């Protein structure tokens, strides 16, 4: 066998070896993505929210909700928040609605740097009042949520007394 043939054979084996390693890597990535995408379908997403996820709009806004919150109510809240500009067509947004038995807790994601601004708090209070009177039809409290490298942060804009 000539050197040229042996050299080609070594190159072929090397290429097949690299191809095999890449194939194993691709299979591993596909399995990993499949397993992790299942968690997303179960509603485990950013900000520590969990529950069913209702997605809508061109940029996939998400409303996470659970027991005591109907899909019709979720749609109504989404439509309202889109109408008032909370959900922008330019980027996706995520919120959570929970029923606490006496009303609703609405978790809105906003950067913390806005939380103490009077104009911002007045605007969010107006959204809460409007949702409470015209959409949710029950007592509603707003919990502002933000997440960064140090964790999840929240602030309750609660006008109802805390229940201990």
Buried (B, 14 or more C-beta within 10 A) or exposed (E): EEEEEEEEEEEEEEEEEEEEEEEEEEEEEEEEEEEEEEEEEEBBBEBBBEBBBBEBBEEEBBBBBBEEBEEEBBEBBBEBBBEEEBBEEEEBBBBBBBBBEEBBBBBBBBEBEBBEEEEBBEBBEEBBEBBBEEBBEEBBBBBBBBBEEEEEEBBEBEEEEEEE
